[in-house]
Amino acid sequence: MVAKSKFDLQHERYQSRGALITLPQLLIQRHAAKTLAYLSQARSIAGISGLHLSKIRGRGIDFEEFRPYQAGDDIRLIDWRATARTGRPVTKVFREERERPVIIAVDQSSSMFFGSQVAFKSVIAAQIASLFCWLAVDNGDRVGGLVFSDKSTSLVRPKRSRRSALHLLNQIFTFNQRLKNKGQTEEQSADDFKPGLAHALGQIRRITKPGSTLYVISDFTTLDAKALQYLNQLARHNNVICCMVYDALEENLPVPGVYSITDGSSKGSINTHNAQMRTKYKEQFKERLSAIENELDRLNIRLITLRTNQNAVEQVREWIAKNS
């Protein structure tokens, strides 16, 4: 029996489980975030973020030093007390602040309400969103985001405050809880509004300023040409990272047998005895994953793949270690 490492034991404590997320599970991710090296330390992931000082000197907000006034300096920066004391013009020099707002888009649509082991995709998506949210808060970044489902969206504009982060987490929790009523509420008609990924990204553009870091957490079942167009536009001036959440059953069919399946409202069965069908099923998933990877790579967007039956925090930590 292999002994678990310190990281494994820590991350096991923070792992979310089940079909629905809870507020305590979202809040405890702040402790999980402290076990990870902040993403800004890995320039391949998030670049320079938050309250890190730049090498650029100018009219920032952090006082740097006094120096003799030079022709061309802004007279508004002259320190008249120091000037009177020294008998010669003295100006203040500030260091500019480099800030990278963090925007988190979280998919809580019906396709995410699925899982075969450990947790549903919607739960893992919520957990990872919370993890990135707390990483941003602890680094002093402005954080905001958008939570979207089949029927609605909730936009949280980025602010540098714990209250803003908690508001985003509360929206994630609310949308996640609504999934438990899937199949129990009125049946959806063909005309029902289904925002999808493209609609969500279109809204994200409203609150994303150049230089932001954008996390898109989804299973990407609604990734289409319009969504790719928006991702391309966002990636031109921002650091975009996609997190694809998938279940083991989407990758491979279970061992040969006959299984009952349901979408929450209707029931059916699937026979997995056919070896040829099992192989084709596996190949189809590989092709889909490869297509998504190629499209995102073309747009210079990084992709993190997350399996529902593996520790979510550990998967993120391993990806950071591999790409830093």
C-alpha positions in Angstrom: 0.0 0.0 0.0 1.4 3.4 -1.1 1.4 6.0 1.6 -0.3 9.3 0.7 1.8 12.4 0.5 1.1 15.6 2.4 -0.4 17.2 -0.7 -2.7 14.2 -1.3 -4.0 14.3 2.3 -4.5 18.0 2.2 -6.3 18.0 -1.2 -8.5 15.0 -0.2 -9.9 17.1 2.6 -11.0 19.8 0.1 -12.5 17.5 -2.5 -16.1 18.2 -3.2 -18.4 15.1 -3.6 -21.9 14.2 -4.6 -24.5 15.7 -7.0 -24.7 19.1 -5.5 -22.3 21.6 -4.0 -22.6 23.2 -0.6 -21.6 26.7 0.6 -19.1 25.2 3.1 -17.5 23.3 0.2 -17.1 26.5 -1.7 -15.7 28.4 1.3 -13.2 25.8 2.3 -11.5 26.1 -1.1 -9.9 29.2 0.3 -7.7 26.9 2.4 -7.2 24.7 -0.7 -6.0 27.7 -2.6 -3.2 28.3 -0.1 -1.8 24.9 -0.8 -1.2 25.9 -4.5 1.5 28.1 -5.9 -0.4 31.2 -7.1 -1.0 31.0 -10.8 0.7 34.4 -11.4 4.0 32.8 -10.4 3.7 30.6 -13.5 3.9 33.1 -16.3 2.7 30.4 -18.8 -0.6 30.5 -16.9 -1.6 33.9 -15.8 1.3 36.3 -16.3 1.8 39.3 -14.0 -1.2 39.8 -11.7 -2.7 42.0 -9.1 -0.7 44.0 -6.7 2.7 43.1 -8.3 4.9 46.2 -9.0 5.9 46.9 -12.5 9.2 48.4 -13.7 7.3 51.3 -15.1 7.5 54.5 -13.1 4.8 57.2 -13.6 1.6 58.5 -12.0 0.7 55.3 -10.3 -0.7 55.0 -6.7 2.4 53.7 -4.8 4.9 56.4 -3.8 8.4 55.5 -4.8 10.8 58.4 -4.1 11.6 62.1 -4.3 13.9 63.4 -7.0 15.0 66.8 -8.4 12.4 68.3 -10.8 13.4 67.9 -14.5 12.1 69.7 -17.5 9.0 67.9 -18.8 7.9 66.6 -15.4 4.3 67.1 -14.4 4.1 70.2 -12.2 1.2 68.6 -10.4 3.7 66.1 -8.9 5.9 68.8 -7.3 6.2 68.5 -3.6 6.0 72.0 -2.4 7.1 71.2 1.2 10.2 69.4 0.1 10.8 72.2 -2.4 10.6 74.9 0.3 12.8 72.8 2.6 15.6 72.2 0.1 15.3 75.4 -1.9 15.0 73.7 -5.2 12.1 72.0 -7.1 11.5 68.5 -5.9 9.0 66.1 -7.5 7.4 62.9 -6.4 7.9 59.6 -8.3 5.2 56.9 -8.1 5.4 53.3 -9.3 2.5 52.2 -11.4 0.4 49.2 -10.4 0.0 46.3 -12.8 -3.5 44.8 -12.3 -5.0 41.8 -14.0 -8.7 41.4 -13.1 -9.8 37.8 -12.9 -13.1 36.7 -14.6 -14.5 33.3 -14.0 -17.2 31.8 -16.3 -18.9 28.7 -14.8 -21.2 26.4 -16.6 -24.1 25.0 -14.5 -26.3 23.8 -17.4 -28.1 20.5 -17.6 -25.3 18.7 -19.4 -23.1 19.4 -16.3 -25.6 17.6 -14.0 -23.9 14.2 -14.6 -21.4 12.0 -12.8 -20.7 8.4 -12.2 -18.0 8.6 -9.4 -17.1 11.0 -6.7 -18.9 14.1 -8.0 -21.0 15.5 -10.8 -19.4 17.7 -13.4 -21.4 20.7 -12.1 -19.9 20.2 -8.6 -16.3 19.9 -9.9 -16.9 23.1 -12.0 -18.2 24.9 -9.0 -15.2 23.8 -6.8 -12.6 24.8 -9.4 -14.3 28.2 -9.9 -14.2 28.7 -6.1 -10.5 27.7 -6.0 -9.6 30.3 -8.7 -11.8 32.9 -7.0 -9.9 32.5 -3.7 -6.6 32.5 -5.5 -7.5 35.9 -7.0 -8.8 37.3 -3.6 -5.6 36.3 -1.8 -3.5 37.9 -4.4 -5.4 41.2 -4.2 -6.9 41.0 -7.7 -10.3 42.2 -8.7 -12.5 39.2 -9.2 -15.9 38.7 -11.0 -17.5 36.3 -13.3 -20.6 34.8 -14.9 -22.6 31.7 -14.0 -24.8 30.3 -16.7 -27.4 27.6 -17.1 -29.9 26.5 -19.8 -32.3 29.2 -18.8 -30.4 32.1 -17.3 -27.2 33.8 -16.5 -25.8 35.9 -13.6 -23.1 38.5 -14.2 -20.9 39.7 -11.3 -18.7 42.6 -12.2 -15.1 42.3 -11.0 -14.2 44.2 -7.8 -11.4 44.0 -5.4 -13.3 42.9 -2.3 -14.2 39.8 -0.4 -17.9 40.7 -0.7 -17.7 40.5 -4.5 -16.1 37.1 -4.3 -18.7 35.9 -1.9 -21.4 37.2 -4.2 -20.0 35.2 -7.1 -19.8 32.1 -4.9 -23.3 32.5 -3.8 -24.5 32.7 -7.4 -22.6 29.5 -8.2 -24.2 27.8 -5.3 -27.7 29.1 -6.3 -27.4 27.9 -9.9 -26.0 24.6 -8.7 -28.9 24.0 -6.4 -31.4 24.6 -9.2 -30.1 21.6 -11.0 -31.7 19.3 -8.5 -35.1 20.3 -9.9 -34.1 19.2 -13.4 -36.9 17.0 -14.7 -39.2 17.9 -11.8 -40.2 21.3 -13.1 -42.3 22.0 -16.2 -41.0 20.3 -19.3 -38.9 22.5 -21.6 -40.3 23.3 -25.0 -38.4 23.6 -28.2 -38.7 27.4 -27.8 -37.1 27.6 -24.3 -34.2 29.9 -24.1 -30.9 28.1 -23.8 -28.0 30.5 -23.5 -25.1 28.1 -24.1 -21.4 28.9 -24.1 -21.6 31.4 -27.0 -24.2 33.5 -25.2 -22.2 33.4 -21.9 -19.0 34.5 -23.7 -20.9 37.3 -25.4 -21.9 38.6 -22.0 -18.4 38.1 -20.5 -17.0 40.5 -23.1 -19.1 43.3 -21.4 -17.0 43.1 -18.2 -13.6 42.0 -19.5 -11.1 44.7 -20.0 -7.8 44.1 -21.9 -5.2 42.4 -19.7 -7.7 40.3 -17.7 -7.4 36.6 -16.9 -10.4 34.7 -17.9 -11.2 31.1 -16.8 -13.9 29.3 -18.7 -15.1 26.2 -16.8 -17.4 23.9 -18.7 -17.8 20.5 -20.4 -17.9 22.4 -23.7 -20.8 20.4 -25.2 -22.1 23.7 -26.6 -18.8 24.8 -28.1 -19.7 26.1 -31.6 -18.3 28.4 -34.2 -19.8 31.5 -32.4 -18.3 30.5 -29.1 -14.9 30.0 -30.8 -15.3 33.4 -32.4 -15.8 35.0 -29.0 -13.0 33.1 -27.5 -10.7 34.3 -30.2 -11.7 37.9 -29.6 -11.2 37.6 -25.9 -7.8 35.8 -26.2 -6.4 38.6 -28.4 -6.1 41.0 -25.4 -6.6 38.7 -22.4 -5.1 35.5 -20.9 -7.8 32.9 -21.4 -7.7 29.5 -19.7 -10.3 26.8 -20.4 -11.1 24.1 -17.9 -12.9 21.1 -19.5 -14.7 18.9 -17.0 -15.6 15.4 -18.0 -16.8 12.1 -16.5 -15.1 8.7 -16.8 -18.2 7.4 -18.4 -17.9 10.0 -21.2 -14.4 8.7 -21.9 -15.1 4.9 -21.6 -18.2 2.8 -21.4 -18.4 0.7 -18.2 -17.5 -3.0 -18.1 -19.7 -5.2 -20.3 -23.3 -5.4 -19.0 -26.8 -3.9 -19.3 -27.2 -0.6 -17.4 -30.2 1.6 -16.6 -29.8 5.2 -17.6 -31.9 8.4 -17.1 -31.8 12.1 -18.0 -33.8 13.0 -15.0 -37.2 12.7 -16.7 -37.1 9.5 -18.9 -35.4 6.2 -18.4 -33.7 3.7 -20.7 -30.9 1.1 -20.8 -27.6 0.6 -22.5 -25.9 -2.6 -23.5 -22.1 -2.5 -23.4 -21.3 -6.0 -24.4 -20.4 -5.1 -27.9 -16.6 -4.7 -28.1 -16.7 -2.8 -31.4 -19.2 -0.3 -30.0 -17.0 0.2 -26.9 -14.0 0.9 -29.0 -15.9 3.3 -31.2 -17.3 5.1 -28.2 -13.8 5.6 -26.8 -12.4 6.9 -30.1 -15.3 9.4 -30.5 -14.4 10.9 -27.1 -10.7 11.1 -28.1 -11.6 12.8 -31.3 -13.8 15.3 -29.6 -11.1 16.1 -27.0 -8.5 16.4 -29.7 -10.7 18.7 -31.7 -11.2 21.0 -28.7 -7.5 21.0 -27.9 -6.6 21.8 -31.5 -9.1 24.7 -31.7 -7.9 26.2 -28.4 -4.3 25.7 -29.3 -4.9 27.6 -32.6 -6.3 30.5 -30.5 -3.3 30.3 -28.1 -5.7 29.3 -25.2 -4.5 26.9 -22.6 -6.7 23.9 -21.6 -6.9 22.1 -18.3 -8.8 18.8 -18.4 -10.5 17.7 -15.2 -11.9 14.3 -14.5 -14.8 14.0 -12.0 -13.4 10.9 -10.4 -10.0 12.4 -9.5 -9.1 14.9 -6.9 -9.9 18.3 -8.4 -7.3 20.4 -6.5 -4.6 17.8 -7.1 -5.3 17.9 -10.9 -4.9 21.7 -10.9 -1.7 21.4 -8.9 -0.3 18.9 -11.3 -1.2 21.0 -14.3 0.5 24.0 -12.8 3.6 22.1 -12.0 3.7 20.7 -15.5 3.2 24.1 -17.2 5.1 26.5 -15.0 
